[in-house]
Amino acid sequence: MEETLFSHQVKRPLADRLRPQNLSEVVGQDHIVGDDAPLGRMVKAGKISSFILWGPPGCGKTTIARLIAEHTNLYFEQISAVFSGVADLKRVFQYAIDRRASQGKGTLLFVDEIHRFNKSQQDGFLPYVEDGTIILVGATTENPSFELNAALLSRCQVFVLNRLNSDDFEILLQRAEKEVGRKLPLDDEAREFMKATADGDGRYILNMAESVFNYAKEGETFNKDNVINIIRSRAPVYDKGRDGHYNLISAVHKSLRGSDVDAALYWAARMLHSGEDAKYLLRRLTRFAIEDISLADPNAITQAIACWETYDRLGSPEGDLAVMQLVAYLATAPKSNRVYMAMHKAMDTAKKTGSLMPPKNILNAPTKLMKQLGYSEGYEYDHDCEDGFSGANYFPDGMKRVKLYDPVERGFEREIKKRIEYFEKLRYEKNKNKTDNQ
């Protein structure tokens, strides 16, 4: 019998064959799709409202949307923001209007990568979501707070999906083994390494498992090096212009503030490894030096500028060491945000007191009129005083002194605190003597 091109059915990819057939099979998202979870209850009640699924790649967003469509009496329409434009949206909306008029049937519109639509395109959804022509289900890997219009976001619930963990991956691998009919030819270390490399992506680990099944010869057991040869390298899930960028720099900042040098080095390395611009990281580290360390260690800002200049001269990869040196220095330095707090107090006080003039006695009097008005009259030159301190008032006349800067008992600020307390005591004594002598 002559063999034709279609005489053998092409086997679907493993990840596609293992797609869940109901919500209970979805791995790692029980907090969303479980029987007592918000989306699970919504499906049970048969009352679906518009919502956004936010999570990393390979966590099940598309699968959940497809399964929910199967549980409703709504017509299921799917588009991708990557491949669709305004004309496609208008066509979908018109079909939904016609379907509602002729059949009395609503439409569930699933929009993959919804964050890729611009703001005006997102506005186009509003009237159709508002009047119930469509139930919108959007999937995004980006933070909806930053990427979706506030008006659209206010009409949709947001469900946050988890990245898959090692236990979730084990469930998927066992399902793969059951589907293929044999155990994955991996030793324990290689199996764990494959889970770590998948970086939360279920689709990716199933694709890797399929590759292992295909490449391993009969009776062969792959080790970690064999797996590395298959996958070569996998770029971390990180977009330096979007949510991953802000999450990681936040992790760096909080680790530094918490004086956890190892965690700070880890998150900084994650950013550099993922392609982050080292100059962005250096700018944020310099800001940290003056905001969270400040005068507790005045050398912190010197280190920051020096490491930044070193990176500018060396570039990457040699200059990366300067970045990491700065991270280690800042993490282990004493911390104080008292100058930062003093700045805000000073700004607030300046706003409240408006345009109060400085005391006349501390103003220069370069003209005859200014002298007649009392400018510089009675000014005490501090260097002429016995202890180099006059104790004079430098706030506006009639305004009470305000305590703005209160150093901590850490690092160099401990010494500064002693100085301030010394001047405060001396100021009190000098002013008391002046009052007693009047």
C-alpha positions in Angstrom: 0.0 0.0 0.0 1.4 3.4 -1.0 2.3 5.6 1.9 0.9 9.1 1.8 2.0 12.3 3.5 -0.9 11.9 6.0 -0.7 8.2 6.6 0.8 8.8 10.0 -0.8 11.2 12.5 1.8 13.7 13.9 2.0 13.4 17.6 1.2 16.6 19.5 3.9 18.0 21.8 3.9 16.6 25.3 2.9 19.9 26.9 -0.1 20.1 24.6 -1.1 16.5 25.4 -0.9 17.2 29.1 -3.1 20.3 29.1 -5.6 20.0 32.0 -9.1 19.0 31.0 -10.7 20.6 34.1 -9.9 23.2 36.7 -9.0 20.5 39.3 -6.1 19.4 37.2 -4.5 22.9 37.1 -1.2 22.7 39.1 -0.1 25.3 41.6 -3.1 27.7 41.4 -5.5 26.3 44.0 -5.8 29.7 45.6 -7.5 30.9 42.4 -9.3 27.9 40.9 -9.9 25.7 43.9 -13.6 24.9 44.8 -13.6 27.5 47.6 -11.3 30.0 45.7 -12.8 33.1 44.1 -12.6 31.9 40.5 -13.7 28.4 41.4 -16.8 29.8 43.1 -17.5 32.0 40.2 -17.5 29.0 37.8 -19.6 27.0 40.2 -22.2 29.8 40.3 -22.1 30.1 36.5 -21.8 33.8 36.8 -18.6 35.0 35.1 -17.5 38.6 35.3 -14.6 40.2 33.6 -11.2 39.5 35.1 -7.4 39.6 34.5 -5.0 36.7 35.1 -1.6 38.1 36.1 1.3 35.7 36.3 4.7 34.6 34.9 5.0 32.6 31.7 4.0 28.9 31.9 1.8 29.2 35.0 -1.5 28.3 33.3 -3.2 31.5 32.3 -4.3 30.4 28.9 -5.4 27.0 30.2 -7.5 28.5 32.9 -9.2 30.9 30.5 -10.0 28.0 28.1 -11.4 25.8 30.8 -13.6 28.6 32.2 -15.0 29.1 28.7 -15.9 25.5 28.5 -17.9 25.8 31.8 -20.0 28.7 30.5 -22.7 29.2 27.9 -20.8 32.0 26.4 -19.3 32.0 22.9 -15.5 31.8 23.3 -13.4 34.2 21.3 -9.6 34.3 21.6 -7.2 36.9 20.3 -3.6 37.8 21.1 -2.6 41.4 21.5 0.7 40.6 19.8 -1.0 39.8 16.5 -4.2 41.9 16.7 -4.9 45.5 16.0 -7.8 48.0 16.1 -9.5 46.4 13.0 -9.4 42.9 14.7 -11.0 44.4 17.8 -13.7 46.1 15.9 -14.6 42.9 14.1 -14.7 40.9 17.3 -16.9 43.6 19.0 -19.3 43.7 16.0 -19.6 39.9 16.0 -20.4 39.9 19.7 -23.1 42.6 19.2 -24.6 40.6 16.3 -24.5 37.3 18.2 -26.2 38.9 21.2 -28.9 40.4 19.0 -29.6 37.3 16.9 -29.0 34.5 19.5 -29.2 36.3 22.8 -25.8 34.8 23.6 -22.9 36.7 25.2 -19.2 36.4 24.3 -16.2 35.5 26.5 -13.3 37.3 24.9 -9.9 36.0 25.9 -7.1 38.4 25.2 -3.6 37.0 25.6 -0.8 39.5 26.4 -3.4 42.2 27.0 -0.7 44.5 28.3 0.6 44.9 24.7 -2.4 46.9 23.7 -1.8 50.6 24.1 -4.0 52.8 26.3 -6.3 54.0 23.5 -6.8 50.3 22.4 -7.6 49.4 25.9 -10.2 52.2 26.1 -12.0 50.5 23.2 -13.0 47.6 25.5 -14.8 49.8 28.0 -18.3 50.3 26.4 -18.5 46.6 25.5 -17.4 45.4 29.0 -19.7 48.0 30.6 -22.9 46.9 28.8 -22.1 43.2 29.0 -21.6 42.6 25.3 -18.3 40.8 26.2 -16.9 39.2 29.3 -13.3 40.1 29.1 -10.6 37.7 30.3 -7.2 39.2 29.9 -3.8 37.4 30.5 -0.7 39.3 31.3 2.8 38.7 32.6 3.1 42.4 33.6 1.8 44.3 36.6 -1.7 45.4 35.7 -1.3 48.5 37.9 1.3 49.8 35.5 0.2 48.4 32.2 -3.7 48.6 32.1 -5.9 51.6 32.1 -7.3 52.5 35.5 -10.8 52.6 33.9 -10.5 49.1 32.5 -8.9 47.8 35.6 -11.7 49.1 37.8 -14.1 46.9 35.8 -12.1 43.7 36.2 -11.1 41.5 39.1 -7.4 40.7 39.1 -6.2 37.2 40.0 -2.5 36.7 40.7 -1.2 33.4 39.6 1.9 31.8 41.3 5.1 30.7 39.5 5.3 27.0 39.8 7.5 25.5 42.5 9.5 22.2 42.8 6.4 20.3 44.1 4.3 21.5 41.2 7.0 20.5 38.7 7.2 17.0 40.3 3.4 16.6 39.6 4.0 17.6 36.0 6.9 15.3 35.5 5.0 12.4 37.0 2.1 13.1 34.6 4.6 13.2 31.7 6.0 9.8 32.7 2.5 8.4 32.9 1.7 9.8 29.4 4.9 8.5 27.8 4.7 5.2 29.7 8.2 5.2 31.2 10.2 7.0 33.8 12.3 10.0 32.9 15.9 8.8 32.4 17.4 11.2 34.9 19.4 10.8 38.1 18.1 12.7 41.1 20.5 15.6 40.7 19.6 16.1 37.1 15.9 15.9 37.9 16.3 18.7 40.6 18.5 20.7 38.3 15.8 20.6 35.6 13.2 21.9 38.0 15.5 24.8 39.1 16.3 25.7 35.5 12.6 25.8 34.6 12.3 28.9 36.7 8.6 28.6 37.5 7.5 27.8 33.9 5.4 24.6 33.6 5.4 24.6 29.8 9.2 24.8 29.7 9.8 21.9 32.1 7.5 19.7 30.0 9.3 20.7 26.8 12.6 19.8 28.5 11.2 16.5 29.7 10.2 15.7 26.1 13.7 16.5 24.9 15.2 14.2 27.5 12.8 11.4 26.4 13.8 11.9 22.8 17.6 12.3 23.3 18.2 9.5 25.9 19.2 6.2 24.4 17.6 3.0 25.7 19.0 2.1 29.1 20.9 5.5 29.4 20.4 7.7 32.5 21.2 11.4 32.0 23.1 13.4 34.6 23.2 17.2 35.2 25.8 17.7 32.5 23.7 15.9 29.9 20.7 18.1 30.8 23.0 21.2 30.4 24.0 20.1 27.0 20.4 19.8 25.9 19.1 23.1 27.3 22.3 25.1 26.8 21.2 28.1 28.6 17.9 29.6 29.8 17.5 33.3 30.2 15.9 34.2 33.6 12.4 35.5 33.4 13.1 39.2 33.7 12.1 42.2 31.8 14.4 45.1 32.7 11.8 47.7 31.6 8.9 46.2 33.5 7.7 44.4 36.6 10.6 42.1 37.1 12.9 45.1 37.0 11.0 46.9 39.9 10.7 43.7 41.9 14.4 42.9 41.9 15.6 46.5 42.6 13.2 46.5 45.5 14.7 43.3 46.8 18.2 44.8 46.5 17.1 47.9 48.4 15.3 46.0 51.2 18.2 43.6 51.6 20.7 46.4 51.9 18.5 48.2 54.4 18.2 45.0 56.4 22.0 44.7 56.4 21.8 41.2 54.7 24.9 41.3 52.6 24.4 37.8 51.1 20.8 38.5 50.0 21.8 41.9 48.6 24.7 40.4 46.6 22.3 37.7 45.3 19.6 40.1 44.1 22.2 42.4 42.5 23.8 39.4 40.7 20.3 38.4 39.5 19.9 41.9 38.0 23.3 41.9 36.3 23.0 38.4 35.1 19.6 39.2 33.5 21.0 42.1 31.5 20.2 45.0 33.7 22.2 48.2 33.0 24.8 48.4 35.7 24.6 52.2 35.7 21.0 52.0 36.7 22.0 49.8 39.6 24.8 52.1 40.6 22.5 55.1 40.5 20.1 53.4 42.9 23.0 52.3 45.2 24.3 55.8 45.3 20.8 57.0 46.3 20.8 54.3 49.0 24.1 55.6 50.3 22.7 59.1 51.1 19.1 58.0 52.0 19.6 54.9 54.2 23.2 55.3 55.4 24.0 59.0 55.2 26.0 60.4 58.1 26.0 57.1 59.9 28.9 56.4 57.6 29.9 59.5 55.5 32.3 57.3 53.6 29.4 55.4 52.0 28.7 58.2 49.4 32.5 58.3 48.7 32.5 54.6 48.0 29.4 54.9 45.8 30.9 57.6 43.6 34.3 55.8 43.4 32.7 52.5 42.4 30.6 54.3 39.8 33.7 55.9 38.3 35.5 52.6 38.4 32.7 51.0 36.5 32.7 53.8 33.9 36.4 53.2 33.3 36.4 49.4 33.2 33.0 48.6 31.8 31.6 45.0 32.1 32.5 42.4 33.1 35.5 43.8 35.0 33.5 46.7 36.4 30.9 44.4 37.7 33.2 43.7 40.6 33.0 47.4 41.6 29.2 47.1 41.7 29.4 44.1 44.0 32.0 45.8 46.2 29.6 48.7 46.6 26.7 46.4 47.4 28.8 44.6 50.1 30.0 47.9 51.6 26.5 49.4 51.8 24.9 46.3 53.2 27.5 46.1 56.1 27.5 49.9 56.8 25.6 51.3 59.8 22.2 52.7 58.7 20.4 55.9 59.4 17.7 57.8 57.5 17.6 60.7 59.9 19.0 63.3 57.3 16.3 62.0 54.9 13.6 62.5 57.6 15.1 65.9 58.5 14.9 67.0 54.8 11.1 66.2 54.7 10.5 67.9 58.1 12.5 71.0 56.8 10.4 71.1 53.6 7.2 70.8 55.5 8.2 73.5 58.0 9.4 75.8 55.1 6.0 75.4 53.4 4.0 76.2 56.6 6.1 79.3 57.5 5.8 80.9 54.1 8.0 83.9 53.5 9.2 84.7 57.0 12.4 86.8 56.9 15.6 85.8 58.5 16.5 87.8 61.7 17.9 91.2 60.7 21.0 90.8 62.8 22.3 88.0 60.5 21.6 89.8 57.3 24.4 91.7 55.5 24.0 95.5 55.2 25.8 96.6 52.1 23.7 99.9 51.7 23.1 102.8 54.0 19.3 102.2 54.0 19.8 98.6 55.1 22.0 99.8 58.0 19.3 102.3 59.0 16.8 99.4 58.9 18.9 97.5 61.4 20.4 94.9 59.1 23.5 93.2 60.7 23.0 95.2 63.9 24.0 93.1 67.0 25.4 90.2 64.9 27.8 88.1 66.9 30.8 86.7 65.0 31.1 83.2 66.2 34.8 83.0 65.7 35.3 85.9 68.1 33.5 84.0 70.9 35.5 82.1 73.5 34.3 78.6 72.4 33.7 79.6 68.7 29.9 79.5 69.3 27.6 82.5 70.0 24.4 80.6 70.6 22.5 83.2 68.5 19.1 82.4 67.0 19.1 81.9 63.3 15.4 81.1 62.8 13.0 83.9 61.9 12.0 86.3 64.6 8.9 85.1 66.4 9.3 81.5 65.2 10.1 78.8 67.8 13.1 76.6 67.2 12.2 73.4 65.4 14.0 70.1 66.0 14.6 68.7 62.4 17.6 66.5 62.6 17.9 63.8 65.3 20.9 61.5 64.7 20.8 57.9 65.7 23.2 56.2 68.2 24.9 54.3 65.4 28.1 54.7 63.4 29.5 58.2 62.9 26.1 59.7 63.8 26.8 58.8 67.4 29.6 61.4 67.3 27.3 63.9 65.5 24.7 63.4 68.2 27.2 64.3 70.9 28.1 67.4 69.0 24.5 68.5 68.6 23.8 67.9 72.3 26.9 69.9 73.2 25.8 72.9 71.1 22.2 72.7 72.4 23.5 72.8 76.0 25.9 75.6 75.3 23.1 77.6 73.4 20.8 77.2 76.5 23.5 78.4 78.9 24.6 81.4 76.8 21.0 82.5 76.2 20.2 82.0 79.9 23.2 84.2 80.8 22.1 86.9 78.4 18.6 86.9 79.9 20.0 87.0 83.4 22.2 90.0 82.5 19.4 92.0 81.0 
